[in-house]
Amino acid sequence: MANINKTVKLGVFTLAIMNVTAVVSLRGLPAEAVYGLSSAFYYLFAAIVFLIPTSLVAAELAAMFQDKQGGVFRWVGEAYGKRLGFLAIWVQWIESTIWYPTVLTFGAVSIAFIGMNDVHDMSLANNKYYTLVVVLIIYWLATFISLKGMSWVGKVAKVGGMVGTIIPAALLIILGIIYLASGGHSNMDFNSSFFPDFTNFDNVVLAASIFLFYAGMEMGGIHVKDVENPSKNYPKAVFIGALITVLIFVLGTFALGVIIPAKDINLTQSLLVGFDNYFRYIHASWLSPIIAVALAFGVLAGVLTWVAGPSKGIFAVGKAGYMPPFFQKTNKLGVQKNILFVQGIAVTVLSLLFVVMPSVQSFYQILSQLTVILYLIMYLLMFSGAIALRYKMKKLNRPFRIGKSGNGLMWFVGGLGFCGSLLAFILSFIPPSQISTGSNTVWFSVLIIGAIIVVVAPFIIYASKKPSWVDPNSNFEPFHWEVQAQPATVNVSANNTNAARPTATSVHTGGATGTSTAKPGATAPNAAVSDAASSGATASGATPSNSSSATSSGNSTSGKASPGTGDKDKDAPKS
């Protein structure tokens, strides 16, 4: 045991940087730059009510179930039953699918700016048909590459994260400092109010998307068991990582606001335009195509990883009996081919919205908002579920615990995250006044109908599931309330009591260890390693850097109930 303890201990700063790289993405900076100085308020507000609560709550949940499959399906399912657990991992997968067109839109814009003619580049970047073609070509190329296996993708993603996110972020901030220090004219009024004008409700709508900037930070929770003295050092790493993340976002946003007037900011183009303006100022315009290639490489490397990442979580849960056998099919390399093809068809259909929406920018915004809405449903379930588990699983060992004793701090932290997520969820339905989104009818129709379809679908699938859907090779551990119900449902004779009796430790330690994927929305390379058992995840925030095998194995003892055979939901929490 001593040797094991020496092998995998993470330092505070190392974990903090891992959290930063899992979340930070530059593509969303223009959306906040329109707010000027008050953008810093939104970043700080979202960090306090969402980023930090997410990190701490996920750390407790990940540590509680570190030896169990399922990720967010496990977390929510233990609290509320299988139906809501399935809803949680379903929306996590679907939102990543919706995220692909938005991140690839940014990639298409980056490719358009590889040329040296600014007028031509901007015109091409705003062409709906060019963007549609590039999105579909790159996505399906990434899909077919993923079908060949993911053994080498992790390295590509790591390089893409450094080249396409970290270096450009640092460069953007440095250029902004040089520009101001040398007497450049600032288009941002630093004498304006730090606090937004709350009397104008429209001002806070677009800022709701900032929550997705931080999505994926929950994936760092899987590393809590690898930290020396986690009760002290993990929160320290969370706060350091949050501070660095906020500084990158705030300073990067300011750098764009300084060089581009707020009225001229474009959600898809302004990052590239900002770099172009800075390079022109320092007489280094030849750098513009290089940074465009770097940003495009970062996006494409990330998408390549994400195409096969979040789908692994739903795949593992599907094998436990929650998805039809069609979705459990793999190729000879163990890659979930049918899920990838269905995912690709969904991305293709969503991408056709380019034709309906008035502009690339409006399409980008409406899909980003739908992604936020769906992902926040998962977060609402996660935060409330963590509080519920304090009462439903009181005696379960918590290697990392929010608060040394009692449940007061969990109520505060989890409640803060829940309220913040609920606020962002409500605001996400309202069209932002700063962007031309076309018809409000189209806007509300896409968001409301889209959200309803996505939320209703898992309940229909769950109601239709059959015992034959269970893969005999699935080692998915039963929920705690299933194990507790076993003595009442199993006829045990006096002679074989010991053979049939479930052990208490099986609830806590059996099963597969799963790692998690990062959130859509940030650059892909940055996320944590994904396992079949993990929750997927993604944002306007993060993407996974690596993926492991499509399935996770675990230790299962004979006599345990399989989650797909025979519903135990009558014994489960009411959902």
N, C-alpha and C positions, 0 to 999 in steps of 0.2 A: 504493500500500500504506500509505503514511503516513496518508492520510485514513481508511482503514478502521480502522487501529489506534486512531485518535482517537475513533471513533464509539461503540463498544460496550464500554467498559471499566467493570466494576463495582467499586465500592469494597468494602473488607472488611466494613464495617458494613451496607451495602446488601444484600450477599449473605447476611449473617447473618440479617437481618430477613426476607428472602425465604424462607430455610429455616425460620424460626420460623412464619411465616404458612402455610407448606405443611403443617405438622405439627400445630400446636396445635388441640385441640378440647376442649370442656368436658364433653361428654356422658359421658365415662368417669370423671370425678372421683369420683362416689359409690362406684365399685367399689374404689377405693383408700382412701377415707376410713374404711372399716371397720377398717383396720389402724392408725389413729391415727398416732403419731409414727414408727413403723417404716415407714410408707408412703414416707417420704423415702429410706429405704434402698433400697426397690424401684426408685424412680425413678432414683436414682444408679447402682444396679447395672445396670439396663437401659440407661442412657445409656452406661456404660463398655463393656459387652460387646456392645451392639447398635447404638445410635444413632451413635456416633462411627465404629466400624468400617464400618457401612453407608455413611455419608457419604464416607469416604475411598476405600473399595473401588469404589463406584459412580463416583466421580470419575475414577479411573484407567480404568475400563472405558469410560465415556462419552467420555473424551478419546481413547482408542485407536480407537474406532469412530464418531467424531463425524460422519463423512461416509457412514455406512452405515445402511440401513434395518434395522428389526427390534427395537431395544431389547433387552430381556432375552433374546429369541429369538436374537438375534445373539450376545450375550455367552456364553450357555450353549452354543449351537450350535457356536461356534468351538472351545470346549473339549471338548465331549462328543459332538458330532454332532447331527443334526437331530431325532432322536426326543426326546432330553432337552431340546433347545431348545424344541421344540413343547410339551412338558410344562410348561416354565417359564412360557411366555406364556399357556398354557391355564389353569393354576391362578391366574395373575394376573387373568385375565378372570373366571373363575368365582367367585373369592373376592369380587370387587367386586359380583357379582350377588347373592351371599348376604348381602353387607353392607347392601344396600338396605333390607330389612325392619327391620334393627336400627336404622339411623339414622332411618328414618321412624317407628319406634316412639317414639323420642325426640321427633320432631316432633309426633306425635299427642299425646303427654303435654304438650308445651308448649302446644299449642292448647287442651287441656282446662283448663289453668290460666289461661286468659284471663279466666275468670269471677272474681267477687269473693267467692264462697262457697267457703271452703277445703274443707269437708267434701264438698260436691258435686263440686268439682274433682278431689279425690283419688279419689273413688268412680268418676267418669267415666274418669279416667286409668288405673284398674285394671280397667276393663271390657274383656274380650278382644274382644268383638264390635265395640265402638266403635273400638278400635285397629285391628282387621282392616279395617274399612270405610275408615277414614282412610288407612291405608297403601296400600290398593289404589287409591283414588281419586287420591291425590296422585301415586303412581308412574305410573299410566297417563296422567294429565294431563301429567306431565313427559315421558313417552315421545312423546305426540302433538305436544307443542311442539317436541321435539327433531327430529322428522321435518320440521318447517318450516324447519330450518336453525339454525345456532348463532352467527350473526353478532352477535347482541345479548346472548347469554347471558353472555359474559365480563364485561360491565359489571354485570349483575345479580349475578353471583357475587362480584365484588370488593366491591360494596356489602354483600352478605350476609355476607362474611367479616369486614368491619369492624364492622357492626352486630350480627351474630349471634355473634361470637367474641371479637374483640379488646377491644371496649368492655365487654361483660359480664364478661370475665376480669379486666380492670383494676378494674371496679366491685366484683366479688366480693371481691377481695383488699383493696381500700380499706375496704369495709364490715367485713371481719373485723378489720382494724387498729383502726378506730374503735370497734368493739364491745369489744375487749379493753382499749383505752386508756381507755375510759369506765367500766370496772369491770364489764363484762358477764361472766356466769358461763360459763366454758369447759367444754364437755363432753369436751374432749380433755385427757388427762393428759400434760402436757409433761415430767413427771418420769419417764415410762416409758422403757423401753429403746429406743434407736435401732435396735438389731438385733432382728429377729424371733425368735420361739421356734422354732428349727430342729428341736427335738425333736418338735414337732407338725407332721407332714408336711402336713396339710391347710392350714396357714397360708400355704403358698407357692403353692397351686394357683390361687386366684383371681388372684393377682398375675401369673401367666403372661400374662394378657391385656394387661399393661402394655407388652409388646413391640410390640403393635399400635398403641399410642399414638404410637410413634415411626416407624411404618411410613410410607413415602413420602419420607423424608429422602433416599433414593437419587436422587430426581428432581432434586435440586439439582446433581447431577453434570453435567447438561447445560450448565451455565453455567461450567464450569471454564475453557473456552477464552476466555471473556469477562472474565477476571480478569487484572489486571496482575500479572506475576510469580507465576503460579499455584502454583509449588512452595512458595512462602513464604506467600502471602496466602490461598490456598484453605484450607489446614489451620487458619489463624488464624480465618477466617470460620466454619468448622465448629465450632470449640471455643467461639467467642462465641455462635453460634446455639444450640448444645447447652446452654450455661449458661443463656441466657435461657429456653429451652424448659423446662428442669428447674425453674427458679425459678417459672415460671408454674404448672406442674403441682403442685409441692410446696406453694406458698403457697395456690393455689386449693383443693387438697385439705384443707389445714389449716383454711381458712376454712369449709369445710363441716363438718369434724369439730368445730370449736369451737361451732357453732350447733345441730348435730343430734347427739344421742346415738348411738353406734355401733350399738346394738341397734335403733334406729329407721330406719337408713339403708336406702333403697330404690334400687335401681340405676337405675330409670327416672324416679322422681319427686323424689329428694332434692335435685337441683340447683334445681328450681323451689321446693321447700319451703324450702330454705336461703335463697334470695332473699326469699321471703315473710316468713320469720322476721326477717331483717335489716331489711327495710322496715318491719315492724311495730315493731321496736325503735326506729327513728329516727322513728316516727310518719309514715311516708310509704307507707302500704299502697297508695295509688293508683298507685305505680310497678310493682306486681306484674304487672298485665295488660300493661304496656308492655314489661317485660323478657321476658314470655312470648311476646309477638308478635315481639320482636327475635330470640329464640332460635329460634322456629319459622321465621322468615324466613331466618335463616342456614342452617338445615338444608335447607329446601326449595330455596333458591337453589343450594346445593351439590349436591343430588340432581339438580336440573335439568341441571346441567353434567355430572355423572358418568354420567347415563343414556347419553349418547352418547360419553363419553370413553374408558374402557378398552376398549370394543368396537372402537374404531378400530385398536388394535394387532393384535388377532386378525383384523380385517378385512383389513389390509394383508398380513399373513402368509398369510391364506387366499387372496388373489389371486395369491400366488406359487405356488399349487398345493397348499396344505395343508388346504383346506376345500372341500367340494363347492360347485359353482356356485350352489346355492340360497342359501348364506351370503354370496355375493359380490354379490347383487342390491342395487341402490341405487334411490332415487327420482330424480326429475329434478333435485334439488338435490345429488345425490351422497351423500346420507345412507344409511348401511347399514341399510335398512329391515328386511330379514328377520332379521338378527342382533338388532335391537332387539325385534322381535316374539317371537322365541324367548327372549330374555332376560326379557321381560315375563311370558311363560308360566311360566318358572322361578321368578320372584319371586312370582307368584300362588300356585303350588303350595307354596312355602316358607312363605308367609304363612298358609296354612291350618293350619300347626303350632300356631297360636294356639289352635285348638280342642282339640288333643291335650295340650298342656302345661298344667300346673296353674295357671299365672299368666302375666301379661304379662312379669313379671320373669324367670321361668324360661325363657320363650321367647327373650327378649332375650339371656340369658346363653349358652344353648346355641348359638344362631346366631353369637354373637360368638366363641365358642370354635372353632366350625367354620371361621370366617373366619381366625382366627389359625393354625390347623393348616395350611390350604391355602396361605396367604401365606408361612408359614415354609418350606414345601417349596421355593418359589421362592428364598428367601434362602439356604437350604442349598446349592442349586445355584449361586447367584451367588458366594458366598464361596469354595467349593471350586473353581469354575471360574476365578476370578481367579488363584488360586494355580497352577492347571494351566497357564494361558496364559503364565505367566512362563517356562515351559519349552517350550511348544509354539509360541510366537510370540516368541522371544527378541529378534529383531532389529526387531520392529515399533516404530515411533516412539511413545513415550508422552509426550505434552505435559505430563501430570501423572503423577508416579510416586511411589509410597509407598516411601520410602528412596532415597537418592541412588545407591547401588550395592548389588549383591547382592540376595538374595531374603529375607533374614532378617526384615526388618520386615514384609514382605507376609505371611510365614508367621505372624508374631505377630498382626498386625491381622486378617487374614482368618481365621486359626485361632480367635481370640477371638470374632469374629462368628459363625463356624460353631458353636462349642461353646455359645455363648449361645442361638443359635437352636435347636439340638438340645435343650437343657435345656427351653426354653419349649415346644417341640413335644411332648415327653414329658409334661410337666406338664399340658398342655391337655386331655388325655384324662381326667383325674381330676376327678370332680364336686367342686366347692367345698363345704366344710361350712357356709360362712356363708350359703348361699342354698338355699332349697327348690326343688330341680329336679325333684321328683316321683320317679318310678320310675328307679332306676339302669339298669334294662334299656332304657328309652326313651333315656336319656342316652347310654349306650354305643352303642346301635344307631344313633342319628342320627349320632354322630361317626364311628364306625368304618365303618359301611356307606356313609355319605355321602362320607367321605374316599376309600374304595376305589373307589367309582363314578366320582368326579371324576378320580382318578389313572389309572384304567384306560382311561377314555374316549378320551383323546388318542392312546394307543397303537393302539386299534382304528381310529380315524379315519386315523392315519398308515399303518397296514397296508392300508387300503382305498383310499388315494389313487391317482388315475389321472392320466396325462399330460394328459387333457382338462380337468382341473381348473385348469390354469394359465391365467391371464388374459393374453392377448397384450400387453396394455398395462402389465403389471407390470414394473417396473424393478429388481426385487430383486437385489442384487449377490450373486454366488456366495461361498461361504465360502473361507477361505484354502486349505484342503486340497483344495477342488475346483479352484481355479486351479492349484495345484501339480501336480494330476493331469492337467491338460489336455495337456501335451506328450506324455504317454505314450498318450493316447487319441485324439488328433487326428493324422491322416495328413497330414503337411506335406511338400510337394514342395520341391525345392531352389529352385524359381522363386518360390514364394509364401511363403517362410518368414517374412518380415517381416509379411505380412498376418495370419498366423495366430498369431503369437507373443504370449502375454499379457504385459503389462508388469507390472513389480513395483509401479509406482505405482498401477495399477488396484486393487490389493488394498487400498490404504491410503486412497485419496482418491475413488474413484468412488462414485457412488450418491447417495442422497438423504440430506439432513440431517434427522434426526428429533428432535423434542423430546418430552418425557415428560409423562405425567399424574401427578398425585399419588395417594397411597394412600388407600384407603377408611378411613374411620374418623375422620378429622379433618374439620373443616368444609370444605366444598367449595370455597368461594371462594378458598381459600388456595393451591391447588396451582398448579404450573407449567402453562404452556400445553401442550396435548396435540396431538400430530400422529399421523397415521395410522401412521407408522412407529414410534411409540413404544411403550414398554411402559406398561401401565396402572396406575395404579395406582392403589391404594387401598387405609384404615382405619379402626378406632377411632382413626385418626389424621388423614388429610388427604384433601381432595378437590380436584379441579382447578378452576382459576379460569377457564380458557378452553380452547377447542379450535379447532384450525384445520381445514383441509379433510380430508375423509375419506381421502384418499390422498396419498402423497408421491411425488414424481417424483425421478428420479435420472439420472445419466449412466451409460449402459451402453454398452459397446463390443461390436461384433459379434464373434461367436465365443466369447462367454462362456457358460458353462453355466447354464441356468436351473434354479433349485432344484427346480422341480416336474417337469421333464422328465428322466427318466432319473436314477435314484438314484446318487449318488456316495458313499453311505454306506459302501461297501466301502473307500473311501479315507479315510473320516472316523474320528475317534476312536471307539473302541468304546463304544457306549451300550447 
